[in-house]
């Protein structure tokens, strides 16, 4: 991946954390792919040498591959883990940045809910009470699904950082994340009911990720964070800092067109036989 310097890029603390975590994950995936290729090459060279020395004992087969025979068996699990980690990081960003938005704009906390006198007196100062109210507000907001969160942000506070297509994309990503975490990637009726395009998963049994799938999705996730962050730091008095990374991809700042998550693999449970 070609990376370019972005000397003037600034972002909130939450966005900087998200970008750094994404870079770490992308580098880790690249490292695994590179090492797999190197091990594969070393084994093949050794196999060729043995076949030349003792052809009657060793036979070299071009299909021999430690990547196909071993590492690739674990590719969906590893790539899926990176995907889940990225979605969790995106959700953390949204929670953290909205916490900062509410903390910097106390008037947004005004509603019909009441706080008991006992609760008020339990805090030594107003700042800690304010932080407690913000925490409660964020907690109640994130009990809702993705669509409901963004609807409330838009209808109640005029916060509309993303269009409907991207909100639908995040919602689908969370459903994919949940099916990987809670059902080992096996698609069920509840998943088909909650996903935006159930027809894509009609004949699929499992959601499988390759390393390249994961890298593509991770870049989409950080693009979303970049877009939301630019919107929010313009709309609210949020503190920003230069992004403290040596290099970031230009497309992480210039958000490209979006598409819904694509169907992964053949939709069947991964097996050794399938991958050879």
RAMOCOR-V879028 format. One line per field, one symbol per residue. ss: DSSP state (A for helix, B for strand, O for the rest). psi: psi as a letter, one per 30 degrees, with the letter a starting at -180 (. if undefined). burial: 1 if it has 16 or more other C-alpha atoms within 10 Angstrom, else 0. A space follows every 50 residues. Layout:
BEGIN
ss=???
psi=???
burial=???
END
This chain:
BEGIN
ss=OOOBOOOOOBBOAAAAAAAAAAAAAAAAAAAAAAAAAAAAAAAAAAAAAA AAAOOOOOOOOOOOOAAAAAAAAAAAAAAAAAAAAAAAAAAAAAAAAAAA AAAAOAAAAOOOOOOOAAAAAOOOOAAAAAAAAAAAAAAAAOOOOAAAAA AAAAAAAOOOOOOAAAAAAAAAAAAAAAAAAAAOOBOOAAAAAAOOOAAA AOOOOBOOOOAAAAAAAAAAAAAAAAAAAAAAAAAOOOOOBBOOOOOBOA AAOOOOOOOOOOOOOOOOOOOAAAAO
psi=kkkkkifgkllleeeeeeeeeeeeeeeeeeeeeeeeeeeeeeeeeeeeee eeeiffekkkkffkjfeefdefefeeeeeeeeeeeeeeeeeeeeeeeeee eeefiffffkafllkleeeeffkfleeeeeeeeeeeeeeeegflleeeee eeeeeeggjiflleeeeeeeeeeeeeeeeeefghfkkleeeeeflfifff gegkeljkkleeeeeeeeeeefeeeeeeeeeefeflikkllkjhleklke ffejklllllklkkbgglkkleeef.
burial=00000100011111111111111011001100100100010001001100 10000000010000111100011111111111111110111111111111 11100000000000000000000000001110111001001000010001 10100000011000011111111111111100001110001100100000 10010111111011101111111111111101100001010010000100 01101000001001101111000000
END
